[in-house]
Amino acid sequence: MKRPVVTDSVEILNRELAQKNLGGHWQLGLESYLSYPKTTVQPCLWKWKDVYGSLMRAGEVVSMEDAERRTVRLLNPALKERQATTHTIQFSFQYVKTGERARPHRHTAAAFRFILKGSGAYTTVNGQKCVMEEGDLILTPRLTWHDHTNDSGKPIIWLDGLDIPLVQSLQQLAFEPYPQEAQPIQKISGEVAPFYDHARLTQAPVAEFFHYKWRDTDRILRALVETVAPDRFGGYLLEFRNPMTGGPTMPTIQCALELLRPGQETEAHRHTSTVIYHAFRGKGSSFVGDERFDWEEGDSFVVPLWHPHRHLNRSSSEEAILFSMSDAPVLKSLDLYRAEPVGG
């Protein structure tokens, strides 16, 4: 008895589909179906001594005449080909020496500056002069002209956060140089909002708002410690709110501060957003998935999405403050954000 001749198969069909730029859903495999989101971003800790040493070397060999900006970028071990810290946010440190100017430009990526070392230099955003002090947060939203000038007599270092990886994935990244060497200054940020309470959204600014001053932020943070119970996952948590919308810092980035009292430890939780932390004050430990990161002032680390994490202030006498940035606004706008406690 003759066997029937097999004239077709899944393998043959797959090959012919590929030749026609087609593909079958069956080719994805069962491993594509998970009950939780999965990321290629890895937990990672960057030590300040490594970042600072690299910045100082760059200050000696990288000229502002040849480079648009003098920054050292944090590259996630899993994303080195993309040259990014996470799949949505790029985190960098910028160093401007005394007498230098970083020339003006604008881009479709939204960005911010959080000042770490030095004071008296300034960023000009759409003609608004924002004089820098340690702990200040200065925004350069999408397509705002911005340049940096250091006439303070001492060097200055700040961290940069940008949504470049997200904008690149949407194929919307664009850049434009300013036609002159510097923007004309039209106003100073103190004229826009002499004091802005970004916790209670009072005293709305009279013009475009770009500058959260540390002296205001610190006052609000101290009031939280005295009057509000700590968040079980974030300690004394202060989110920077946009005064024009009442929403997140910017549409794609949420900035926040987390203060931990001496010995304070948070509970573990996880969420669908990815968070990058910078140790602004103090020292502590963060437990991210199966890893433990011991950090001190100046260190930075990333918590990938859906990774359980908690924080501990290791000092018995000094508080710790973590500055953070996350892509939560993007997830929330798409109704993809969720969070849940872990253990306990």
N, C-alpha and C positions, 0 to 999 in steps of 0.2 A: 504494500500500500504506500503510495507516494505521499510525502508530507507537503502541506500547502506552502507555496512560496511566499515568504515574507517580503512585501514590497514597500513597507513603510515602518517607521519606528519613531519614538520620541527623539532619539539622537539625530536621526536624519532630518526631522522637522526642525530641531533646534539649529542645526547647521544652515538650513535653508532660510530660516528666519533671520539669522545673523547676516546673511548675504543681502537681505532686503532691509537692513536697519530696523529689524523688528525683534521682539522678544516675548516669551510666554511668562505669565505670572507664576507658573509651576516651577520656573527656573530659580526662583528666589530661595526656596528651601524653608523648612520649618524653623530654622534658627533666626529667621527674620521676624518671627512673631514672639514678642516679649510683653510681659505685663507691666514693665517699667521702662523708662527711657534709658538709653545706653549712650555713652560718650567715649570718644577716643582721648579726650583731655585727661592728663594724669595729675594727681596731686604732686605738688613740687614746692620746695622751700628754697628761696634765694637769700643768701646771707649778705648783710650790709657791707661787710669788709670786702667782699668780692665786687659788689656793685661800685662802691666808693673808689676802690683802687683802679677799677677800669675807667671810671669817670675822670680821675686825675690824670691817668695816662692819655686819655682822649684829649684832655685840655692842653697837653703838651704837643700832640702830633696832629690834631684835627683843627684846621682853621675854619673860622666862621665865614671866611671869604669863599671857601670851597664847598662847604656843607650847608645845606638849608637849615639844619638843626644839629646840635651836638647832643645826641641822646644815646643811652645804653638801654637796649630793649631786653625784657625778660622773655625768653623763648621756652615754651613748654617742650619737654623732651619728646612728646608724641606729635608735635606740630612744627618741627624744625624746618620742614620743607615749605610750610606756609609762613614761617617767620612770625609767629604769633604767640601770645601768652595763653589765650583760650580761643575757641572757635568764633567768639563774638567780640572780644575786647583785646586791645593791645595795651600793655602796661610798660612804661618806660621811665627813665630818670634823665632829666635834662640839666646841663651844667653851663652856665653863662658866666664868664669871667668879667671882672671889672673893666669898664670901658667898651664892652662889646654890645652889639645889637644883632638880634636875630630878625632878619628882614621880614616884612609883612607878606602874607599870603592868605588864601582861604581855600577851603576844601569841603566836599560833601560829607566827610566824616565829622561827627561831633566829637568835641574834646574838652578836657578840663585840666587845670593845674592845681595841685595841692602842695603848698610851699613847705619845705622841710628845713633848709639851712640858709640863713641870711635874711636880710630885709632891705628895703629901700629901692630895689629895682622895680620895674613896672611892666605890665602888659597893657597894651592898648587894644581894645576890642571895639570895632566900629566907631572909632573916634573917642572912646571912653577910656580914660587913664585909670588903671587899677594898680595902686602902689602895694607891693607885696610885703606881708609880714608872715612869720612862721605860723602855720596852721590855717592860713587863708585858703579858701577855695575859689578859683576864678574859672568861669566858664567861657568857652569859645564854641557856641553852638554852630550847627551846620551852616556853612557859607557866611560866617562872620569874618571880616578882615581882622587879623591879629598879628602883632609883632611884639618882641620883647627887648627891652632896653635896660642895661645895667650901668647906671651912673652913680651907684651907691658907694663906690670906693672899696667894696669887698665882693667876693664871689657869691653866687647864689645857686642853690640846687632845689629842684622841685620834681615831683612825680607827675607824669602825663598819663591820662587815661583816654583812649580813643576807641570808637566803635569800627575801626577800619576793617577787621576781619568780617564783620557782619555786612558792611557796605560793599566790600569786595565780593562776597558771596551773592549779593543781589546785582552785581555788575553795574554799580552806580558810583564807583569811586572816580572823583574828578578833582583837579587841582588847578589853581589860578594864582599867579604871582601878582602882587600889587604894582601898579605902574610907576610908583615912586619909591624912594629909599625908606620913607617913613610915613605913617599916617599923620595928618594934622589932628591935634588934640582939641576936642570940642567941649569936653566936660570931664570932671573927675567922678569916680564912683561914689564918693561921699556925698555928692550933690544928689545922686539918684535915690539913695536910701541911707540916711545918716545912721539909722539903726533898724535892722530888720529881724524880726522874731520868726525864724523859719520853722519853729515848732507850732506856733499859734497862728501864723499867717496874718499878723497884724501890721499896720503901717505899710501899706502897699507902696512899692517904689513908683516914682513919678515918670520913669522912662525905662528903657531896656535894662534889665537887671543881670549882672554878670558876676558880682563880687560878694561872697559870704566872708565876712571878716571874723578872724579868730576871737577877737575880744567879745563879739556878740555870741558866737558859737559856744565859747567856753562858759559864758554867763548862763546860757540856756542849759547847757549840760550840767552845770552845778545845781541849778534849780531842779532838774529832773532827779538828781541823786537825793536831794533833800525832800522832795514832795511825792515822788512816784515810786511804786514798787518795781523792782527790776524785772525785765522780761526773762522768762525762764530759759530762753534759747540765746538771747543776745545781750544779757546784762542790762545796763542802762543804755538803751538804744535811742539814738537821735538820727532821724533821716532828714536829709536836706530836701526841702520842698521848693517847688517852683512857684514864686509869688504870683505869676501871671495866670497860672492854671490851677494851682493848688495840688498839682500832681507831682510826679517824680522829678528829680533834678533835671533830667533831659529825657526826651521820649524813648531813648534806647539805653540809658545808663541811670541807675540809682546809686547815689553816694550816701554813706552813713558813717556814724561813729558809734563804737561800742565801748563803754567804760566798764571795767571790772574792778571792784574794790579789792583790797588785799585779801588774798586767799579765796576769792570768789570763783566758783565753777558753774558753768552753765550746763543745762541738760542737752542731750543729743537729739538732733533732728536732721531731716533731709528735705530737699526741695528740688524742683525742676530747673531752677536758675543756677548759674555758675557765679561764684563769688571770688574776687581777688582781695586779699587782706594785706595791709601794711601796718607794721607795729610802730605807731607814732610815739607812744610813751610806754615805758615799763618793759616787763619781761613776762613770758608765760609759756604755756604749752597748748597746742591744738591737736586734737585727735581726729584725723580725717580718714575714714574707712579703717583700714588695718594699720595705718601709719601714725606715728607721733612726731610732730614738729615742735621742737623747742626753739622759741624765738625770743629775741630781745630787740631793743629799739633800732629801727632801720631795716629789719628783716621783712621779707614779703613771702606770701604763700598763696596757693590757689586751692579752692575747694570745688572740684568738678560737680556737675549736676548729679543729684540723687545719691551723693556720697554722705553717709552719716557723719556728723561732726559736732564737736563740743570744744569749749575753750576753758582754760584754767589760768588764773593769775598766780604765778609761782611765788610772788613776793608776799611776805607777811606784814609789810609795812607801807609799800608803795602801790598806788593804783596803776592800772594798765589801760591804755587807750588804743583800740584798733580802728584804723580808717579802712573803709571797704568800698568797693564798687561792684555792681552786679548788672546782669542783663535782665533782671526781673521785669522791668517795664515792657520789654518786647514780649515776654511770655504771657504777661497779663493782658496785653492788648490783643493777643491771639487766643485768649482763653485756654492757654496751655500751662498756666502756673498752678502748681499744687505743692503742698508741704504737709509733713506729718512728723510726729515725734517718733523716736526710735528707742526701743527698750523701756525700762522703767516700770 
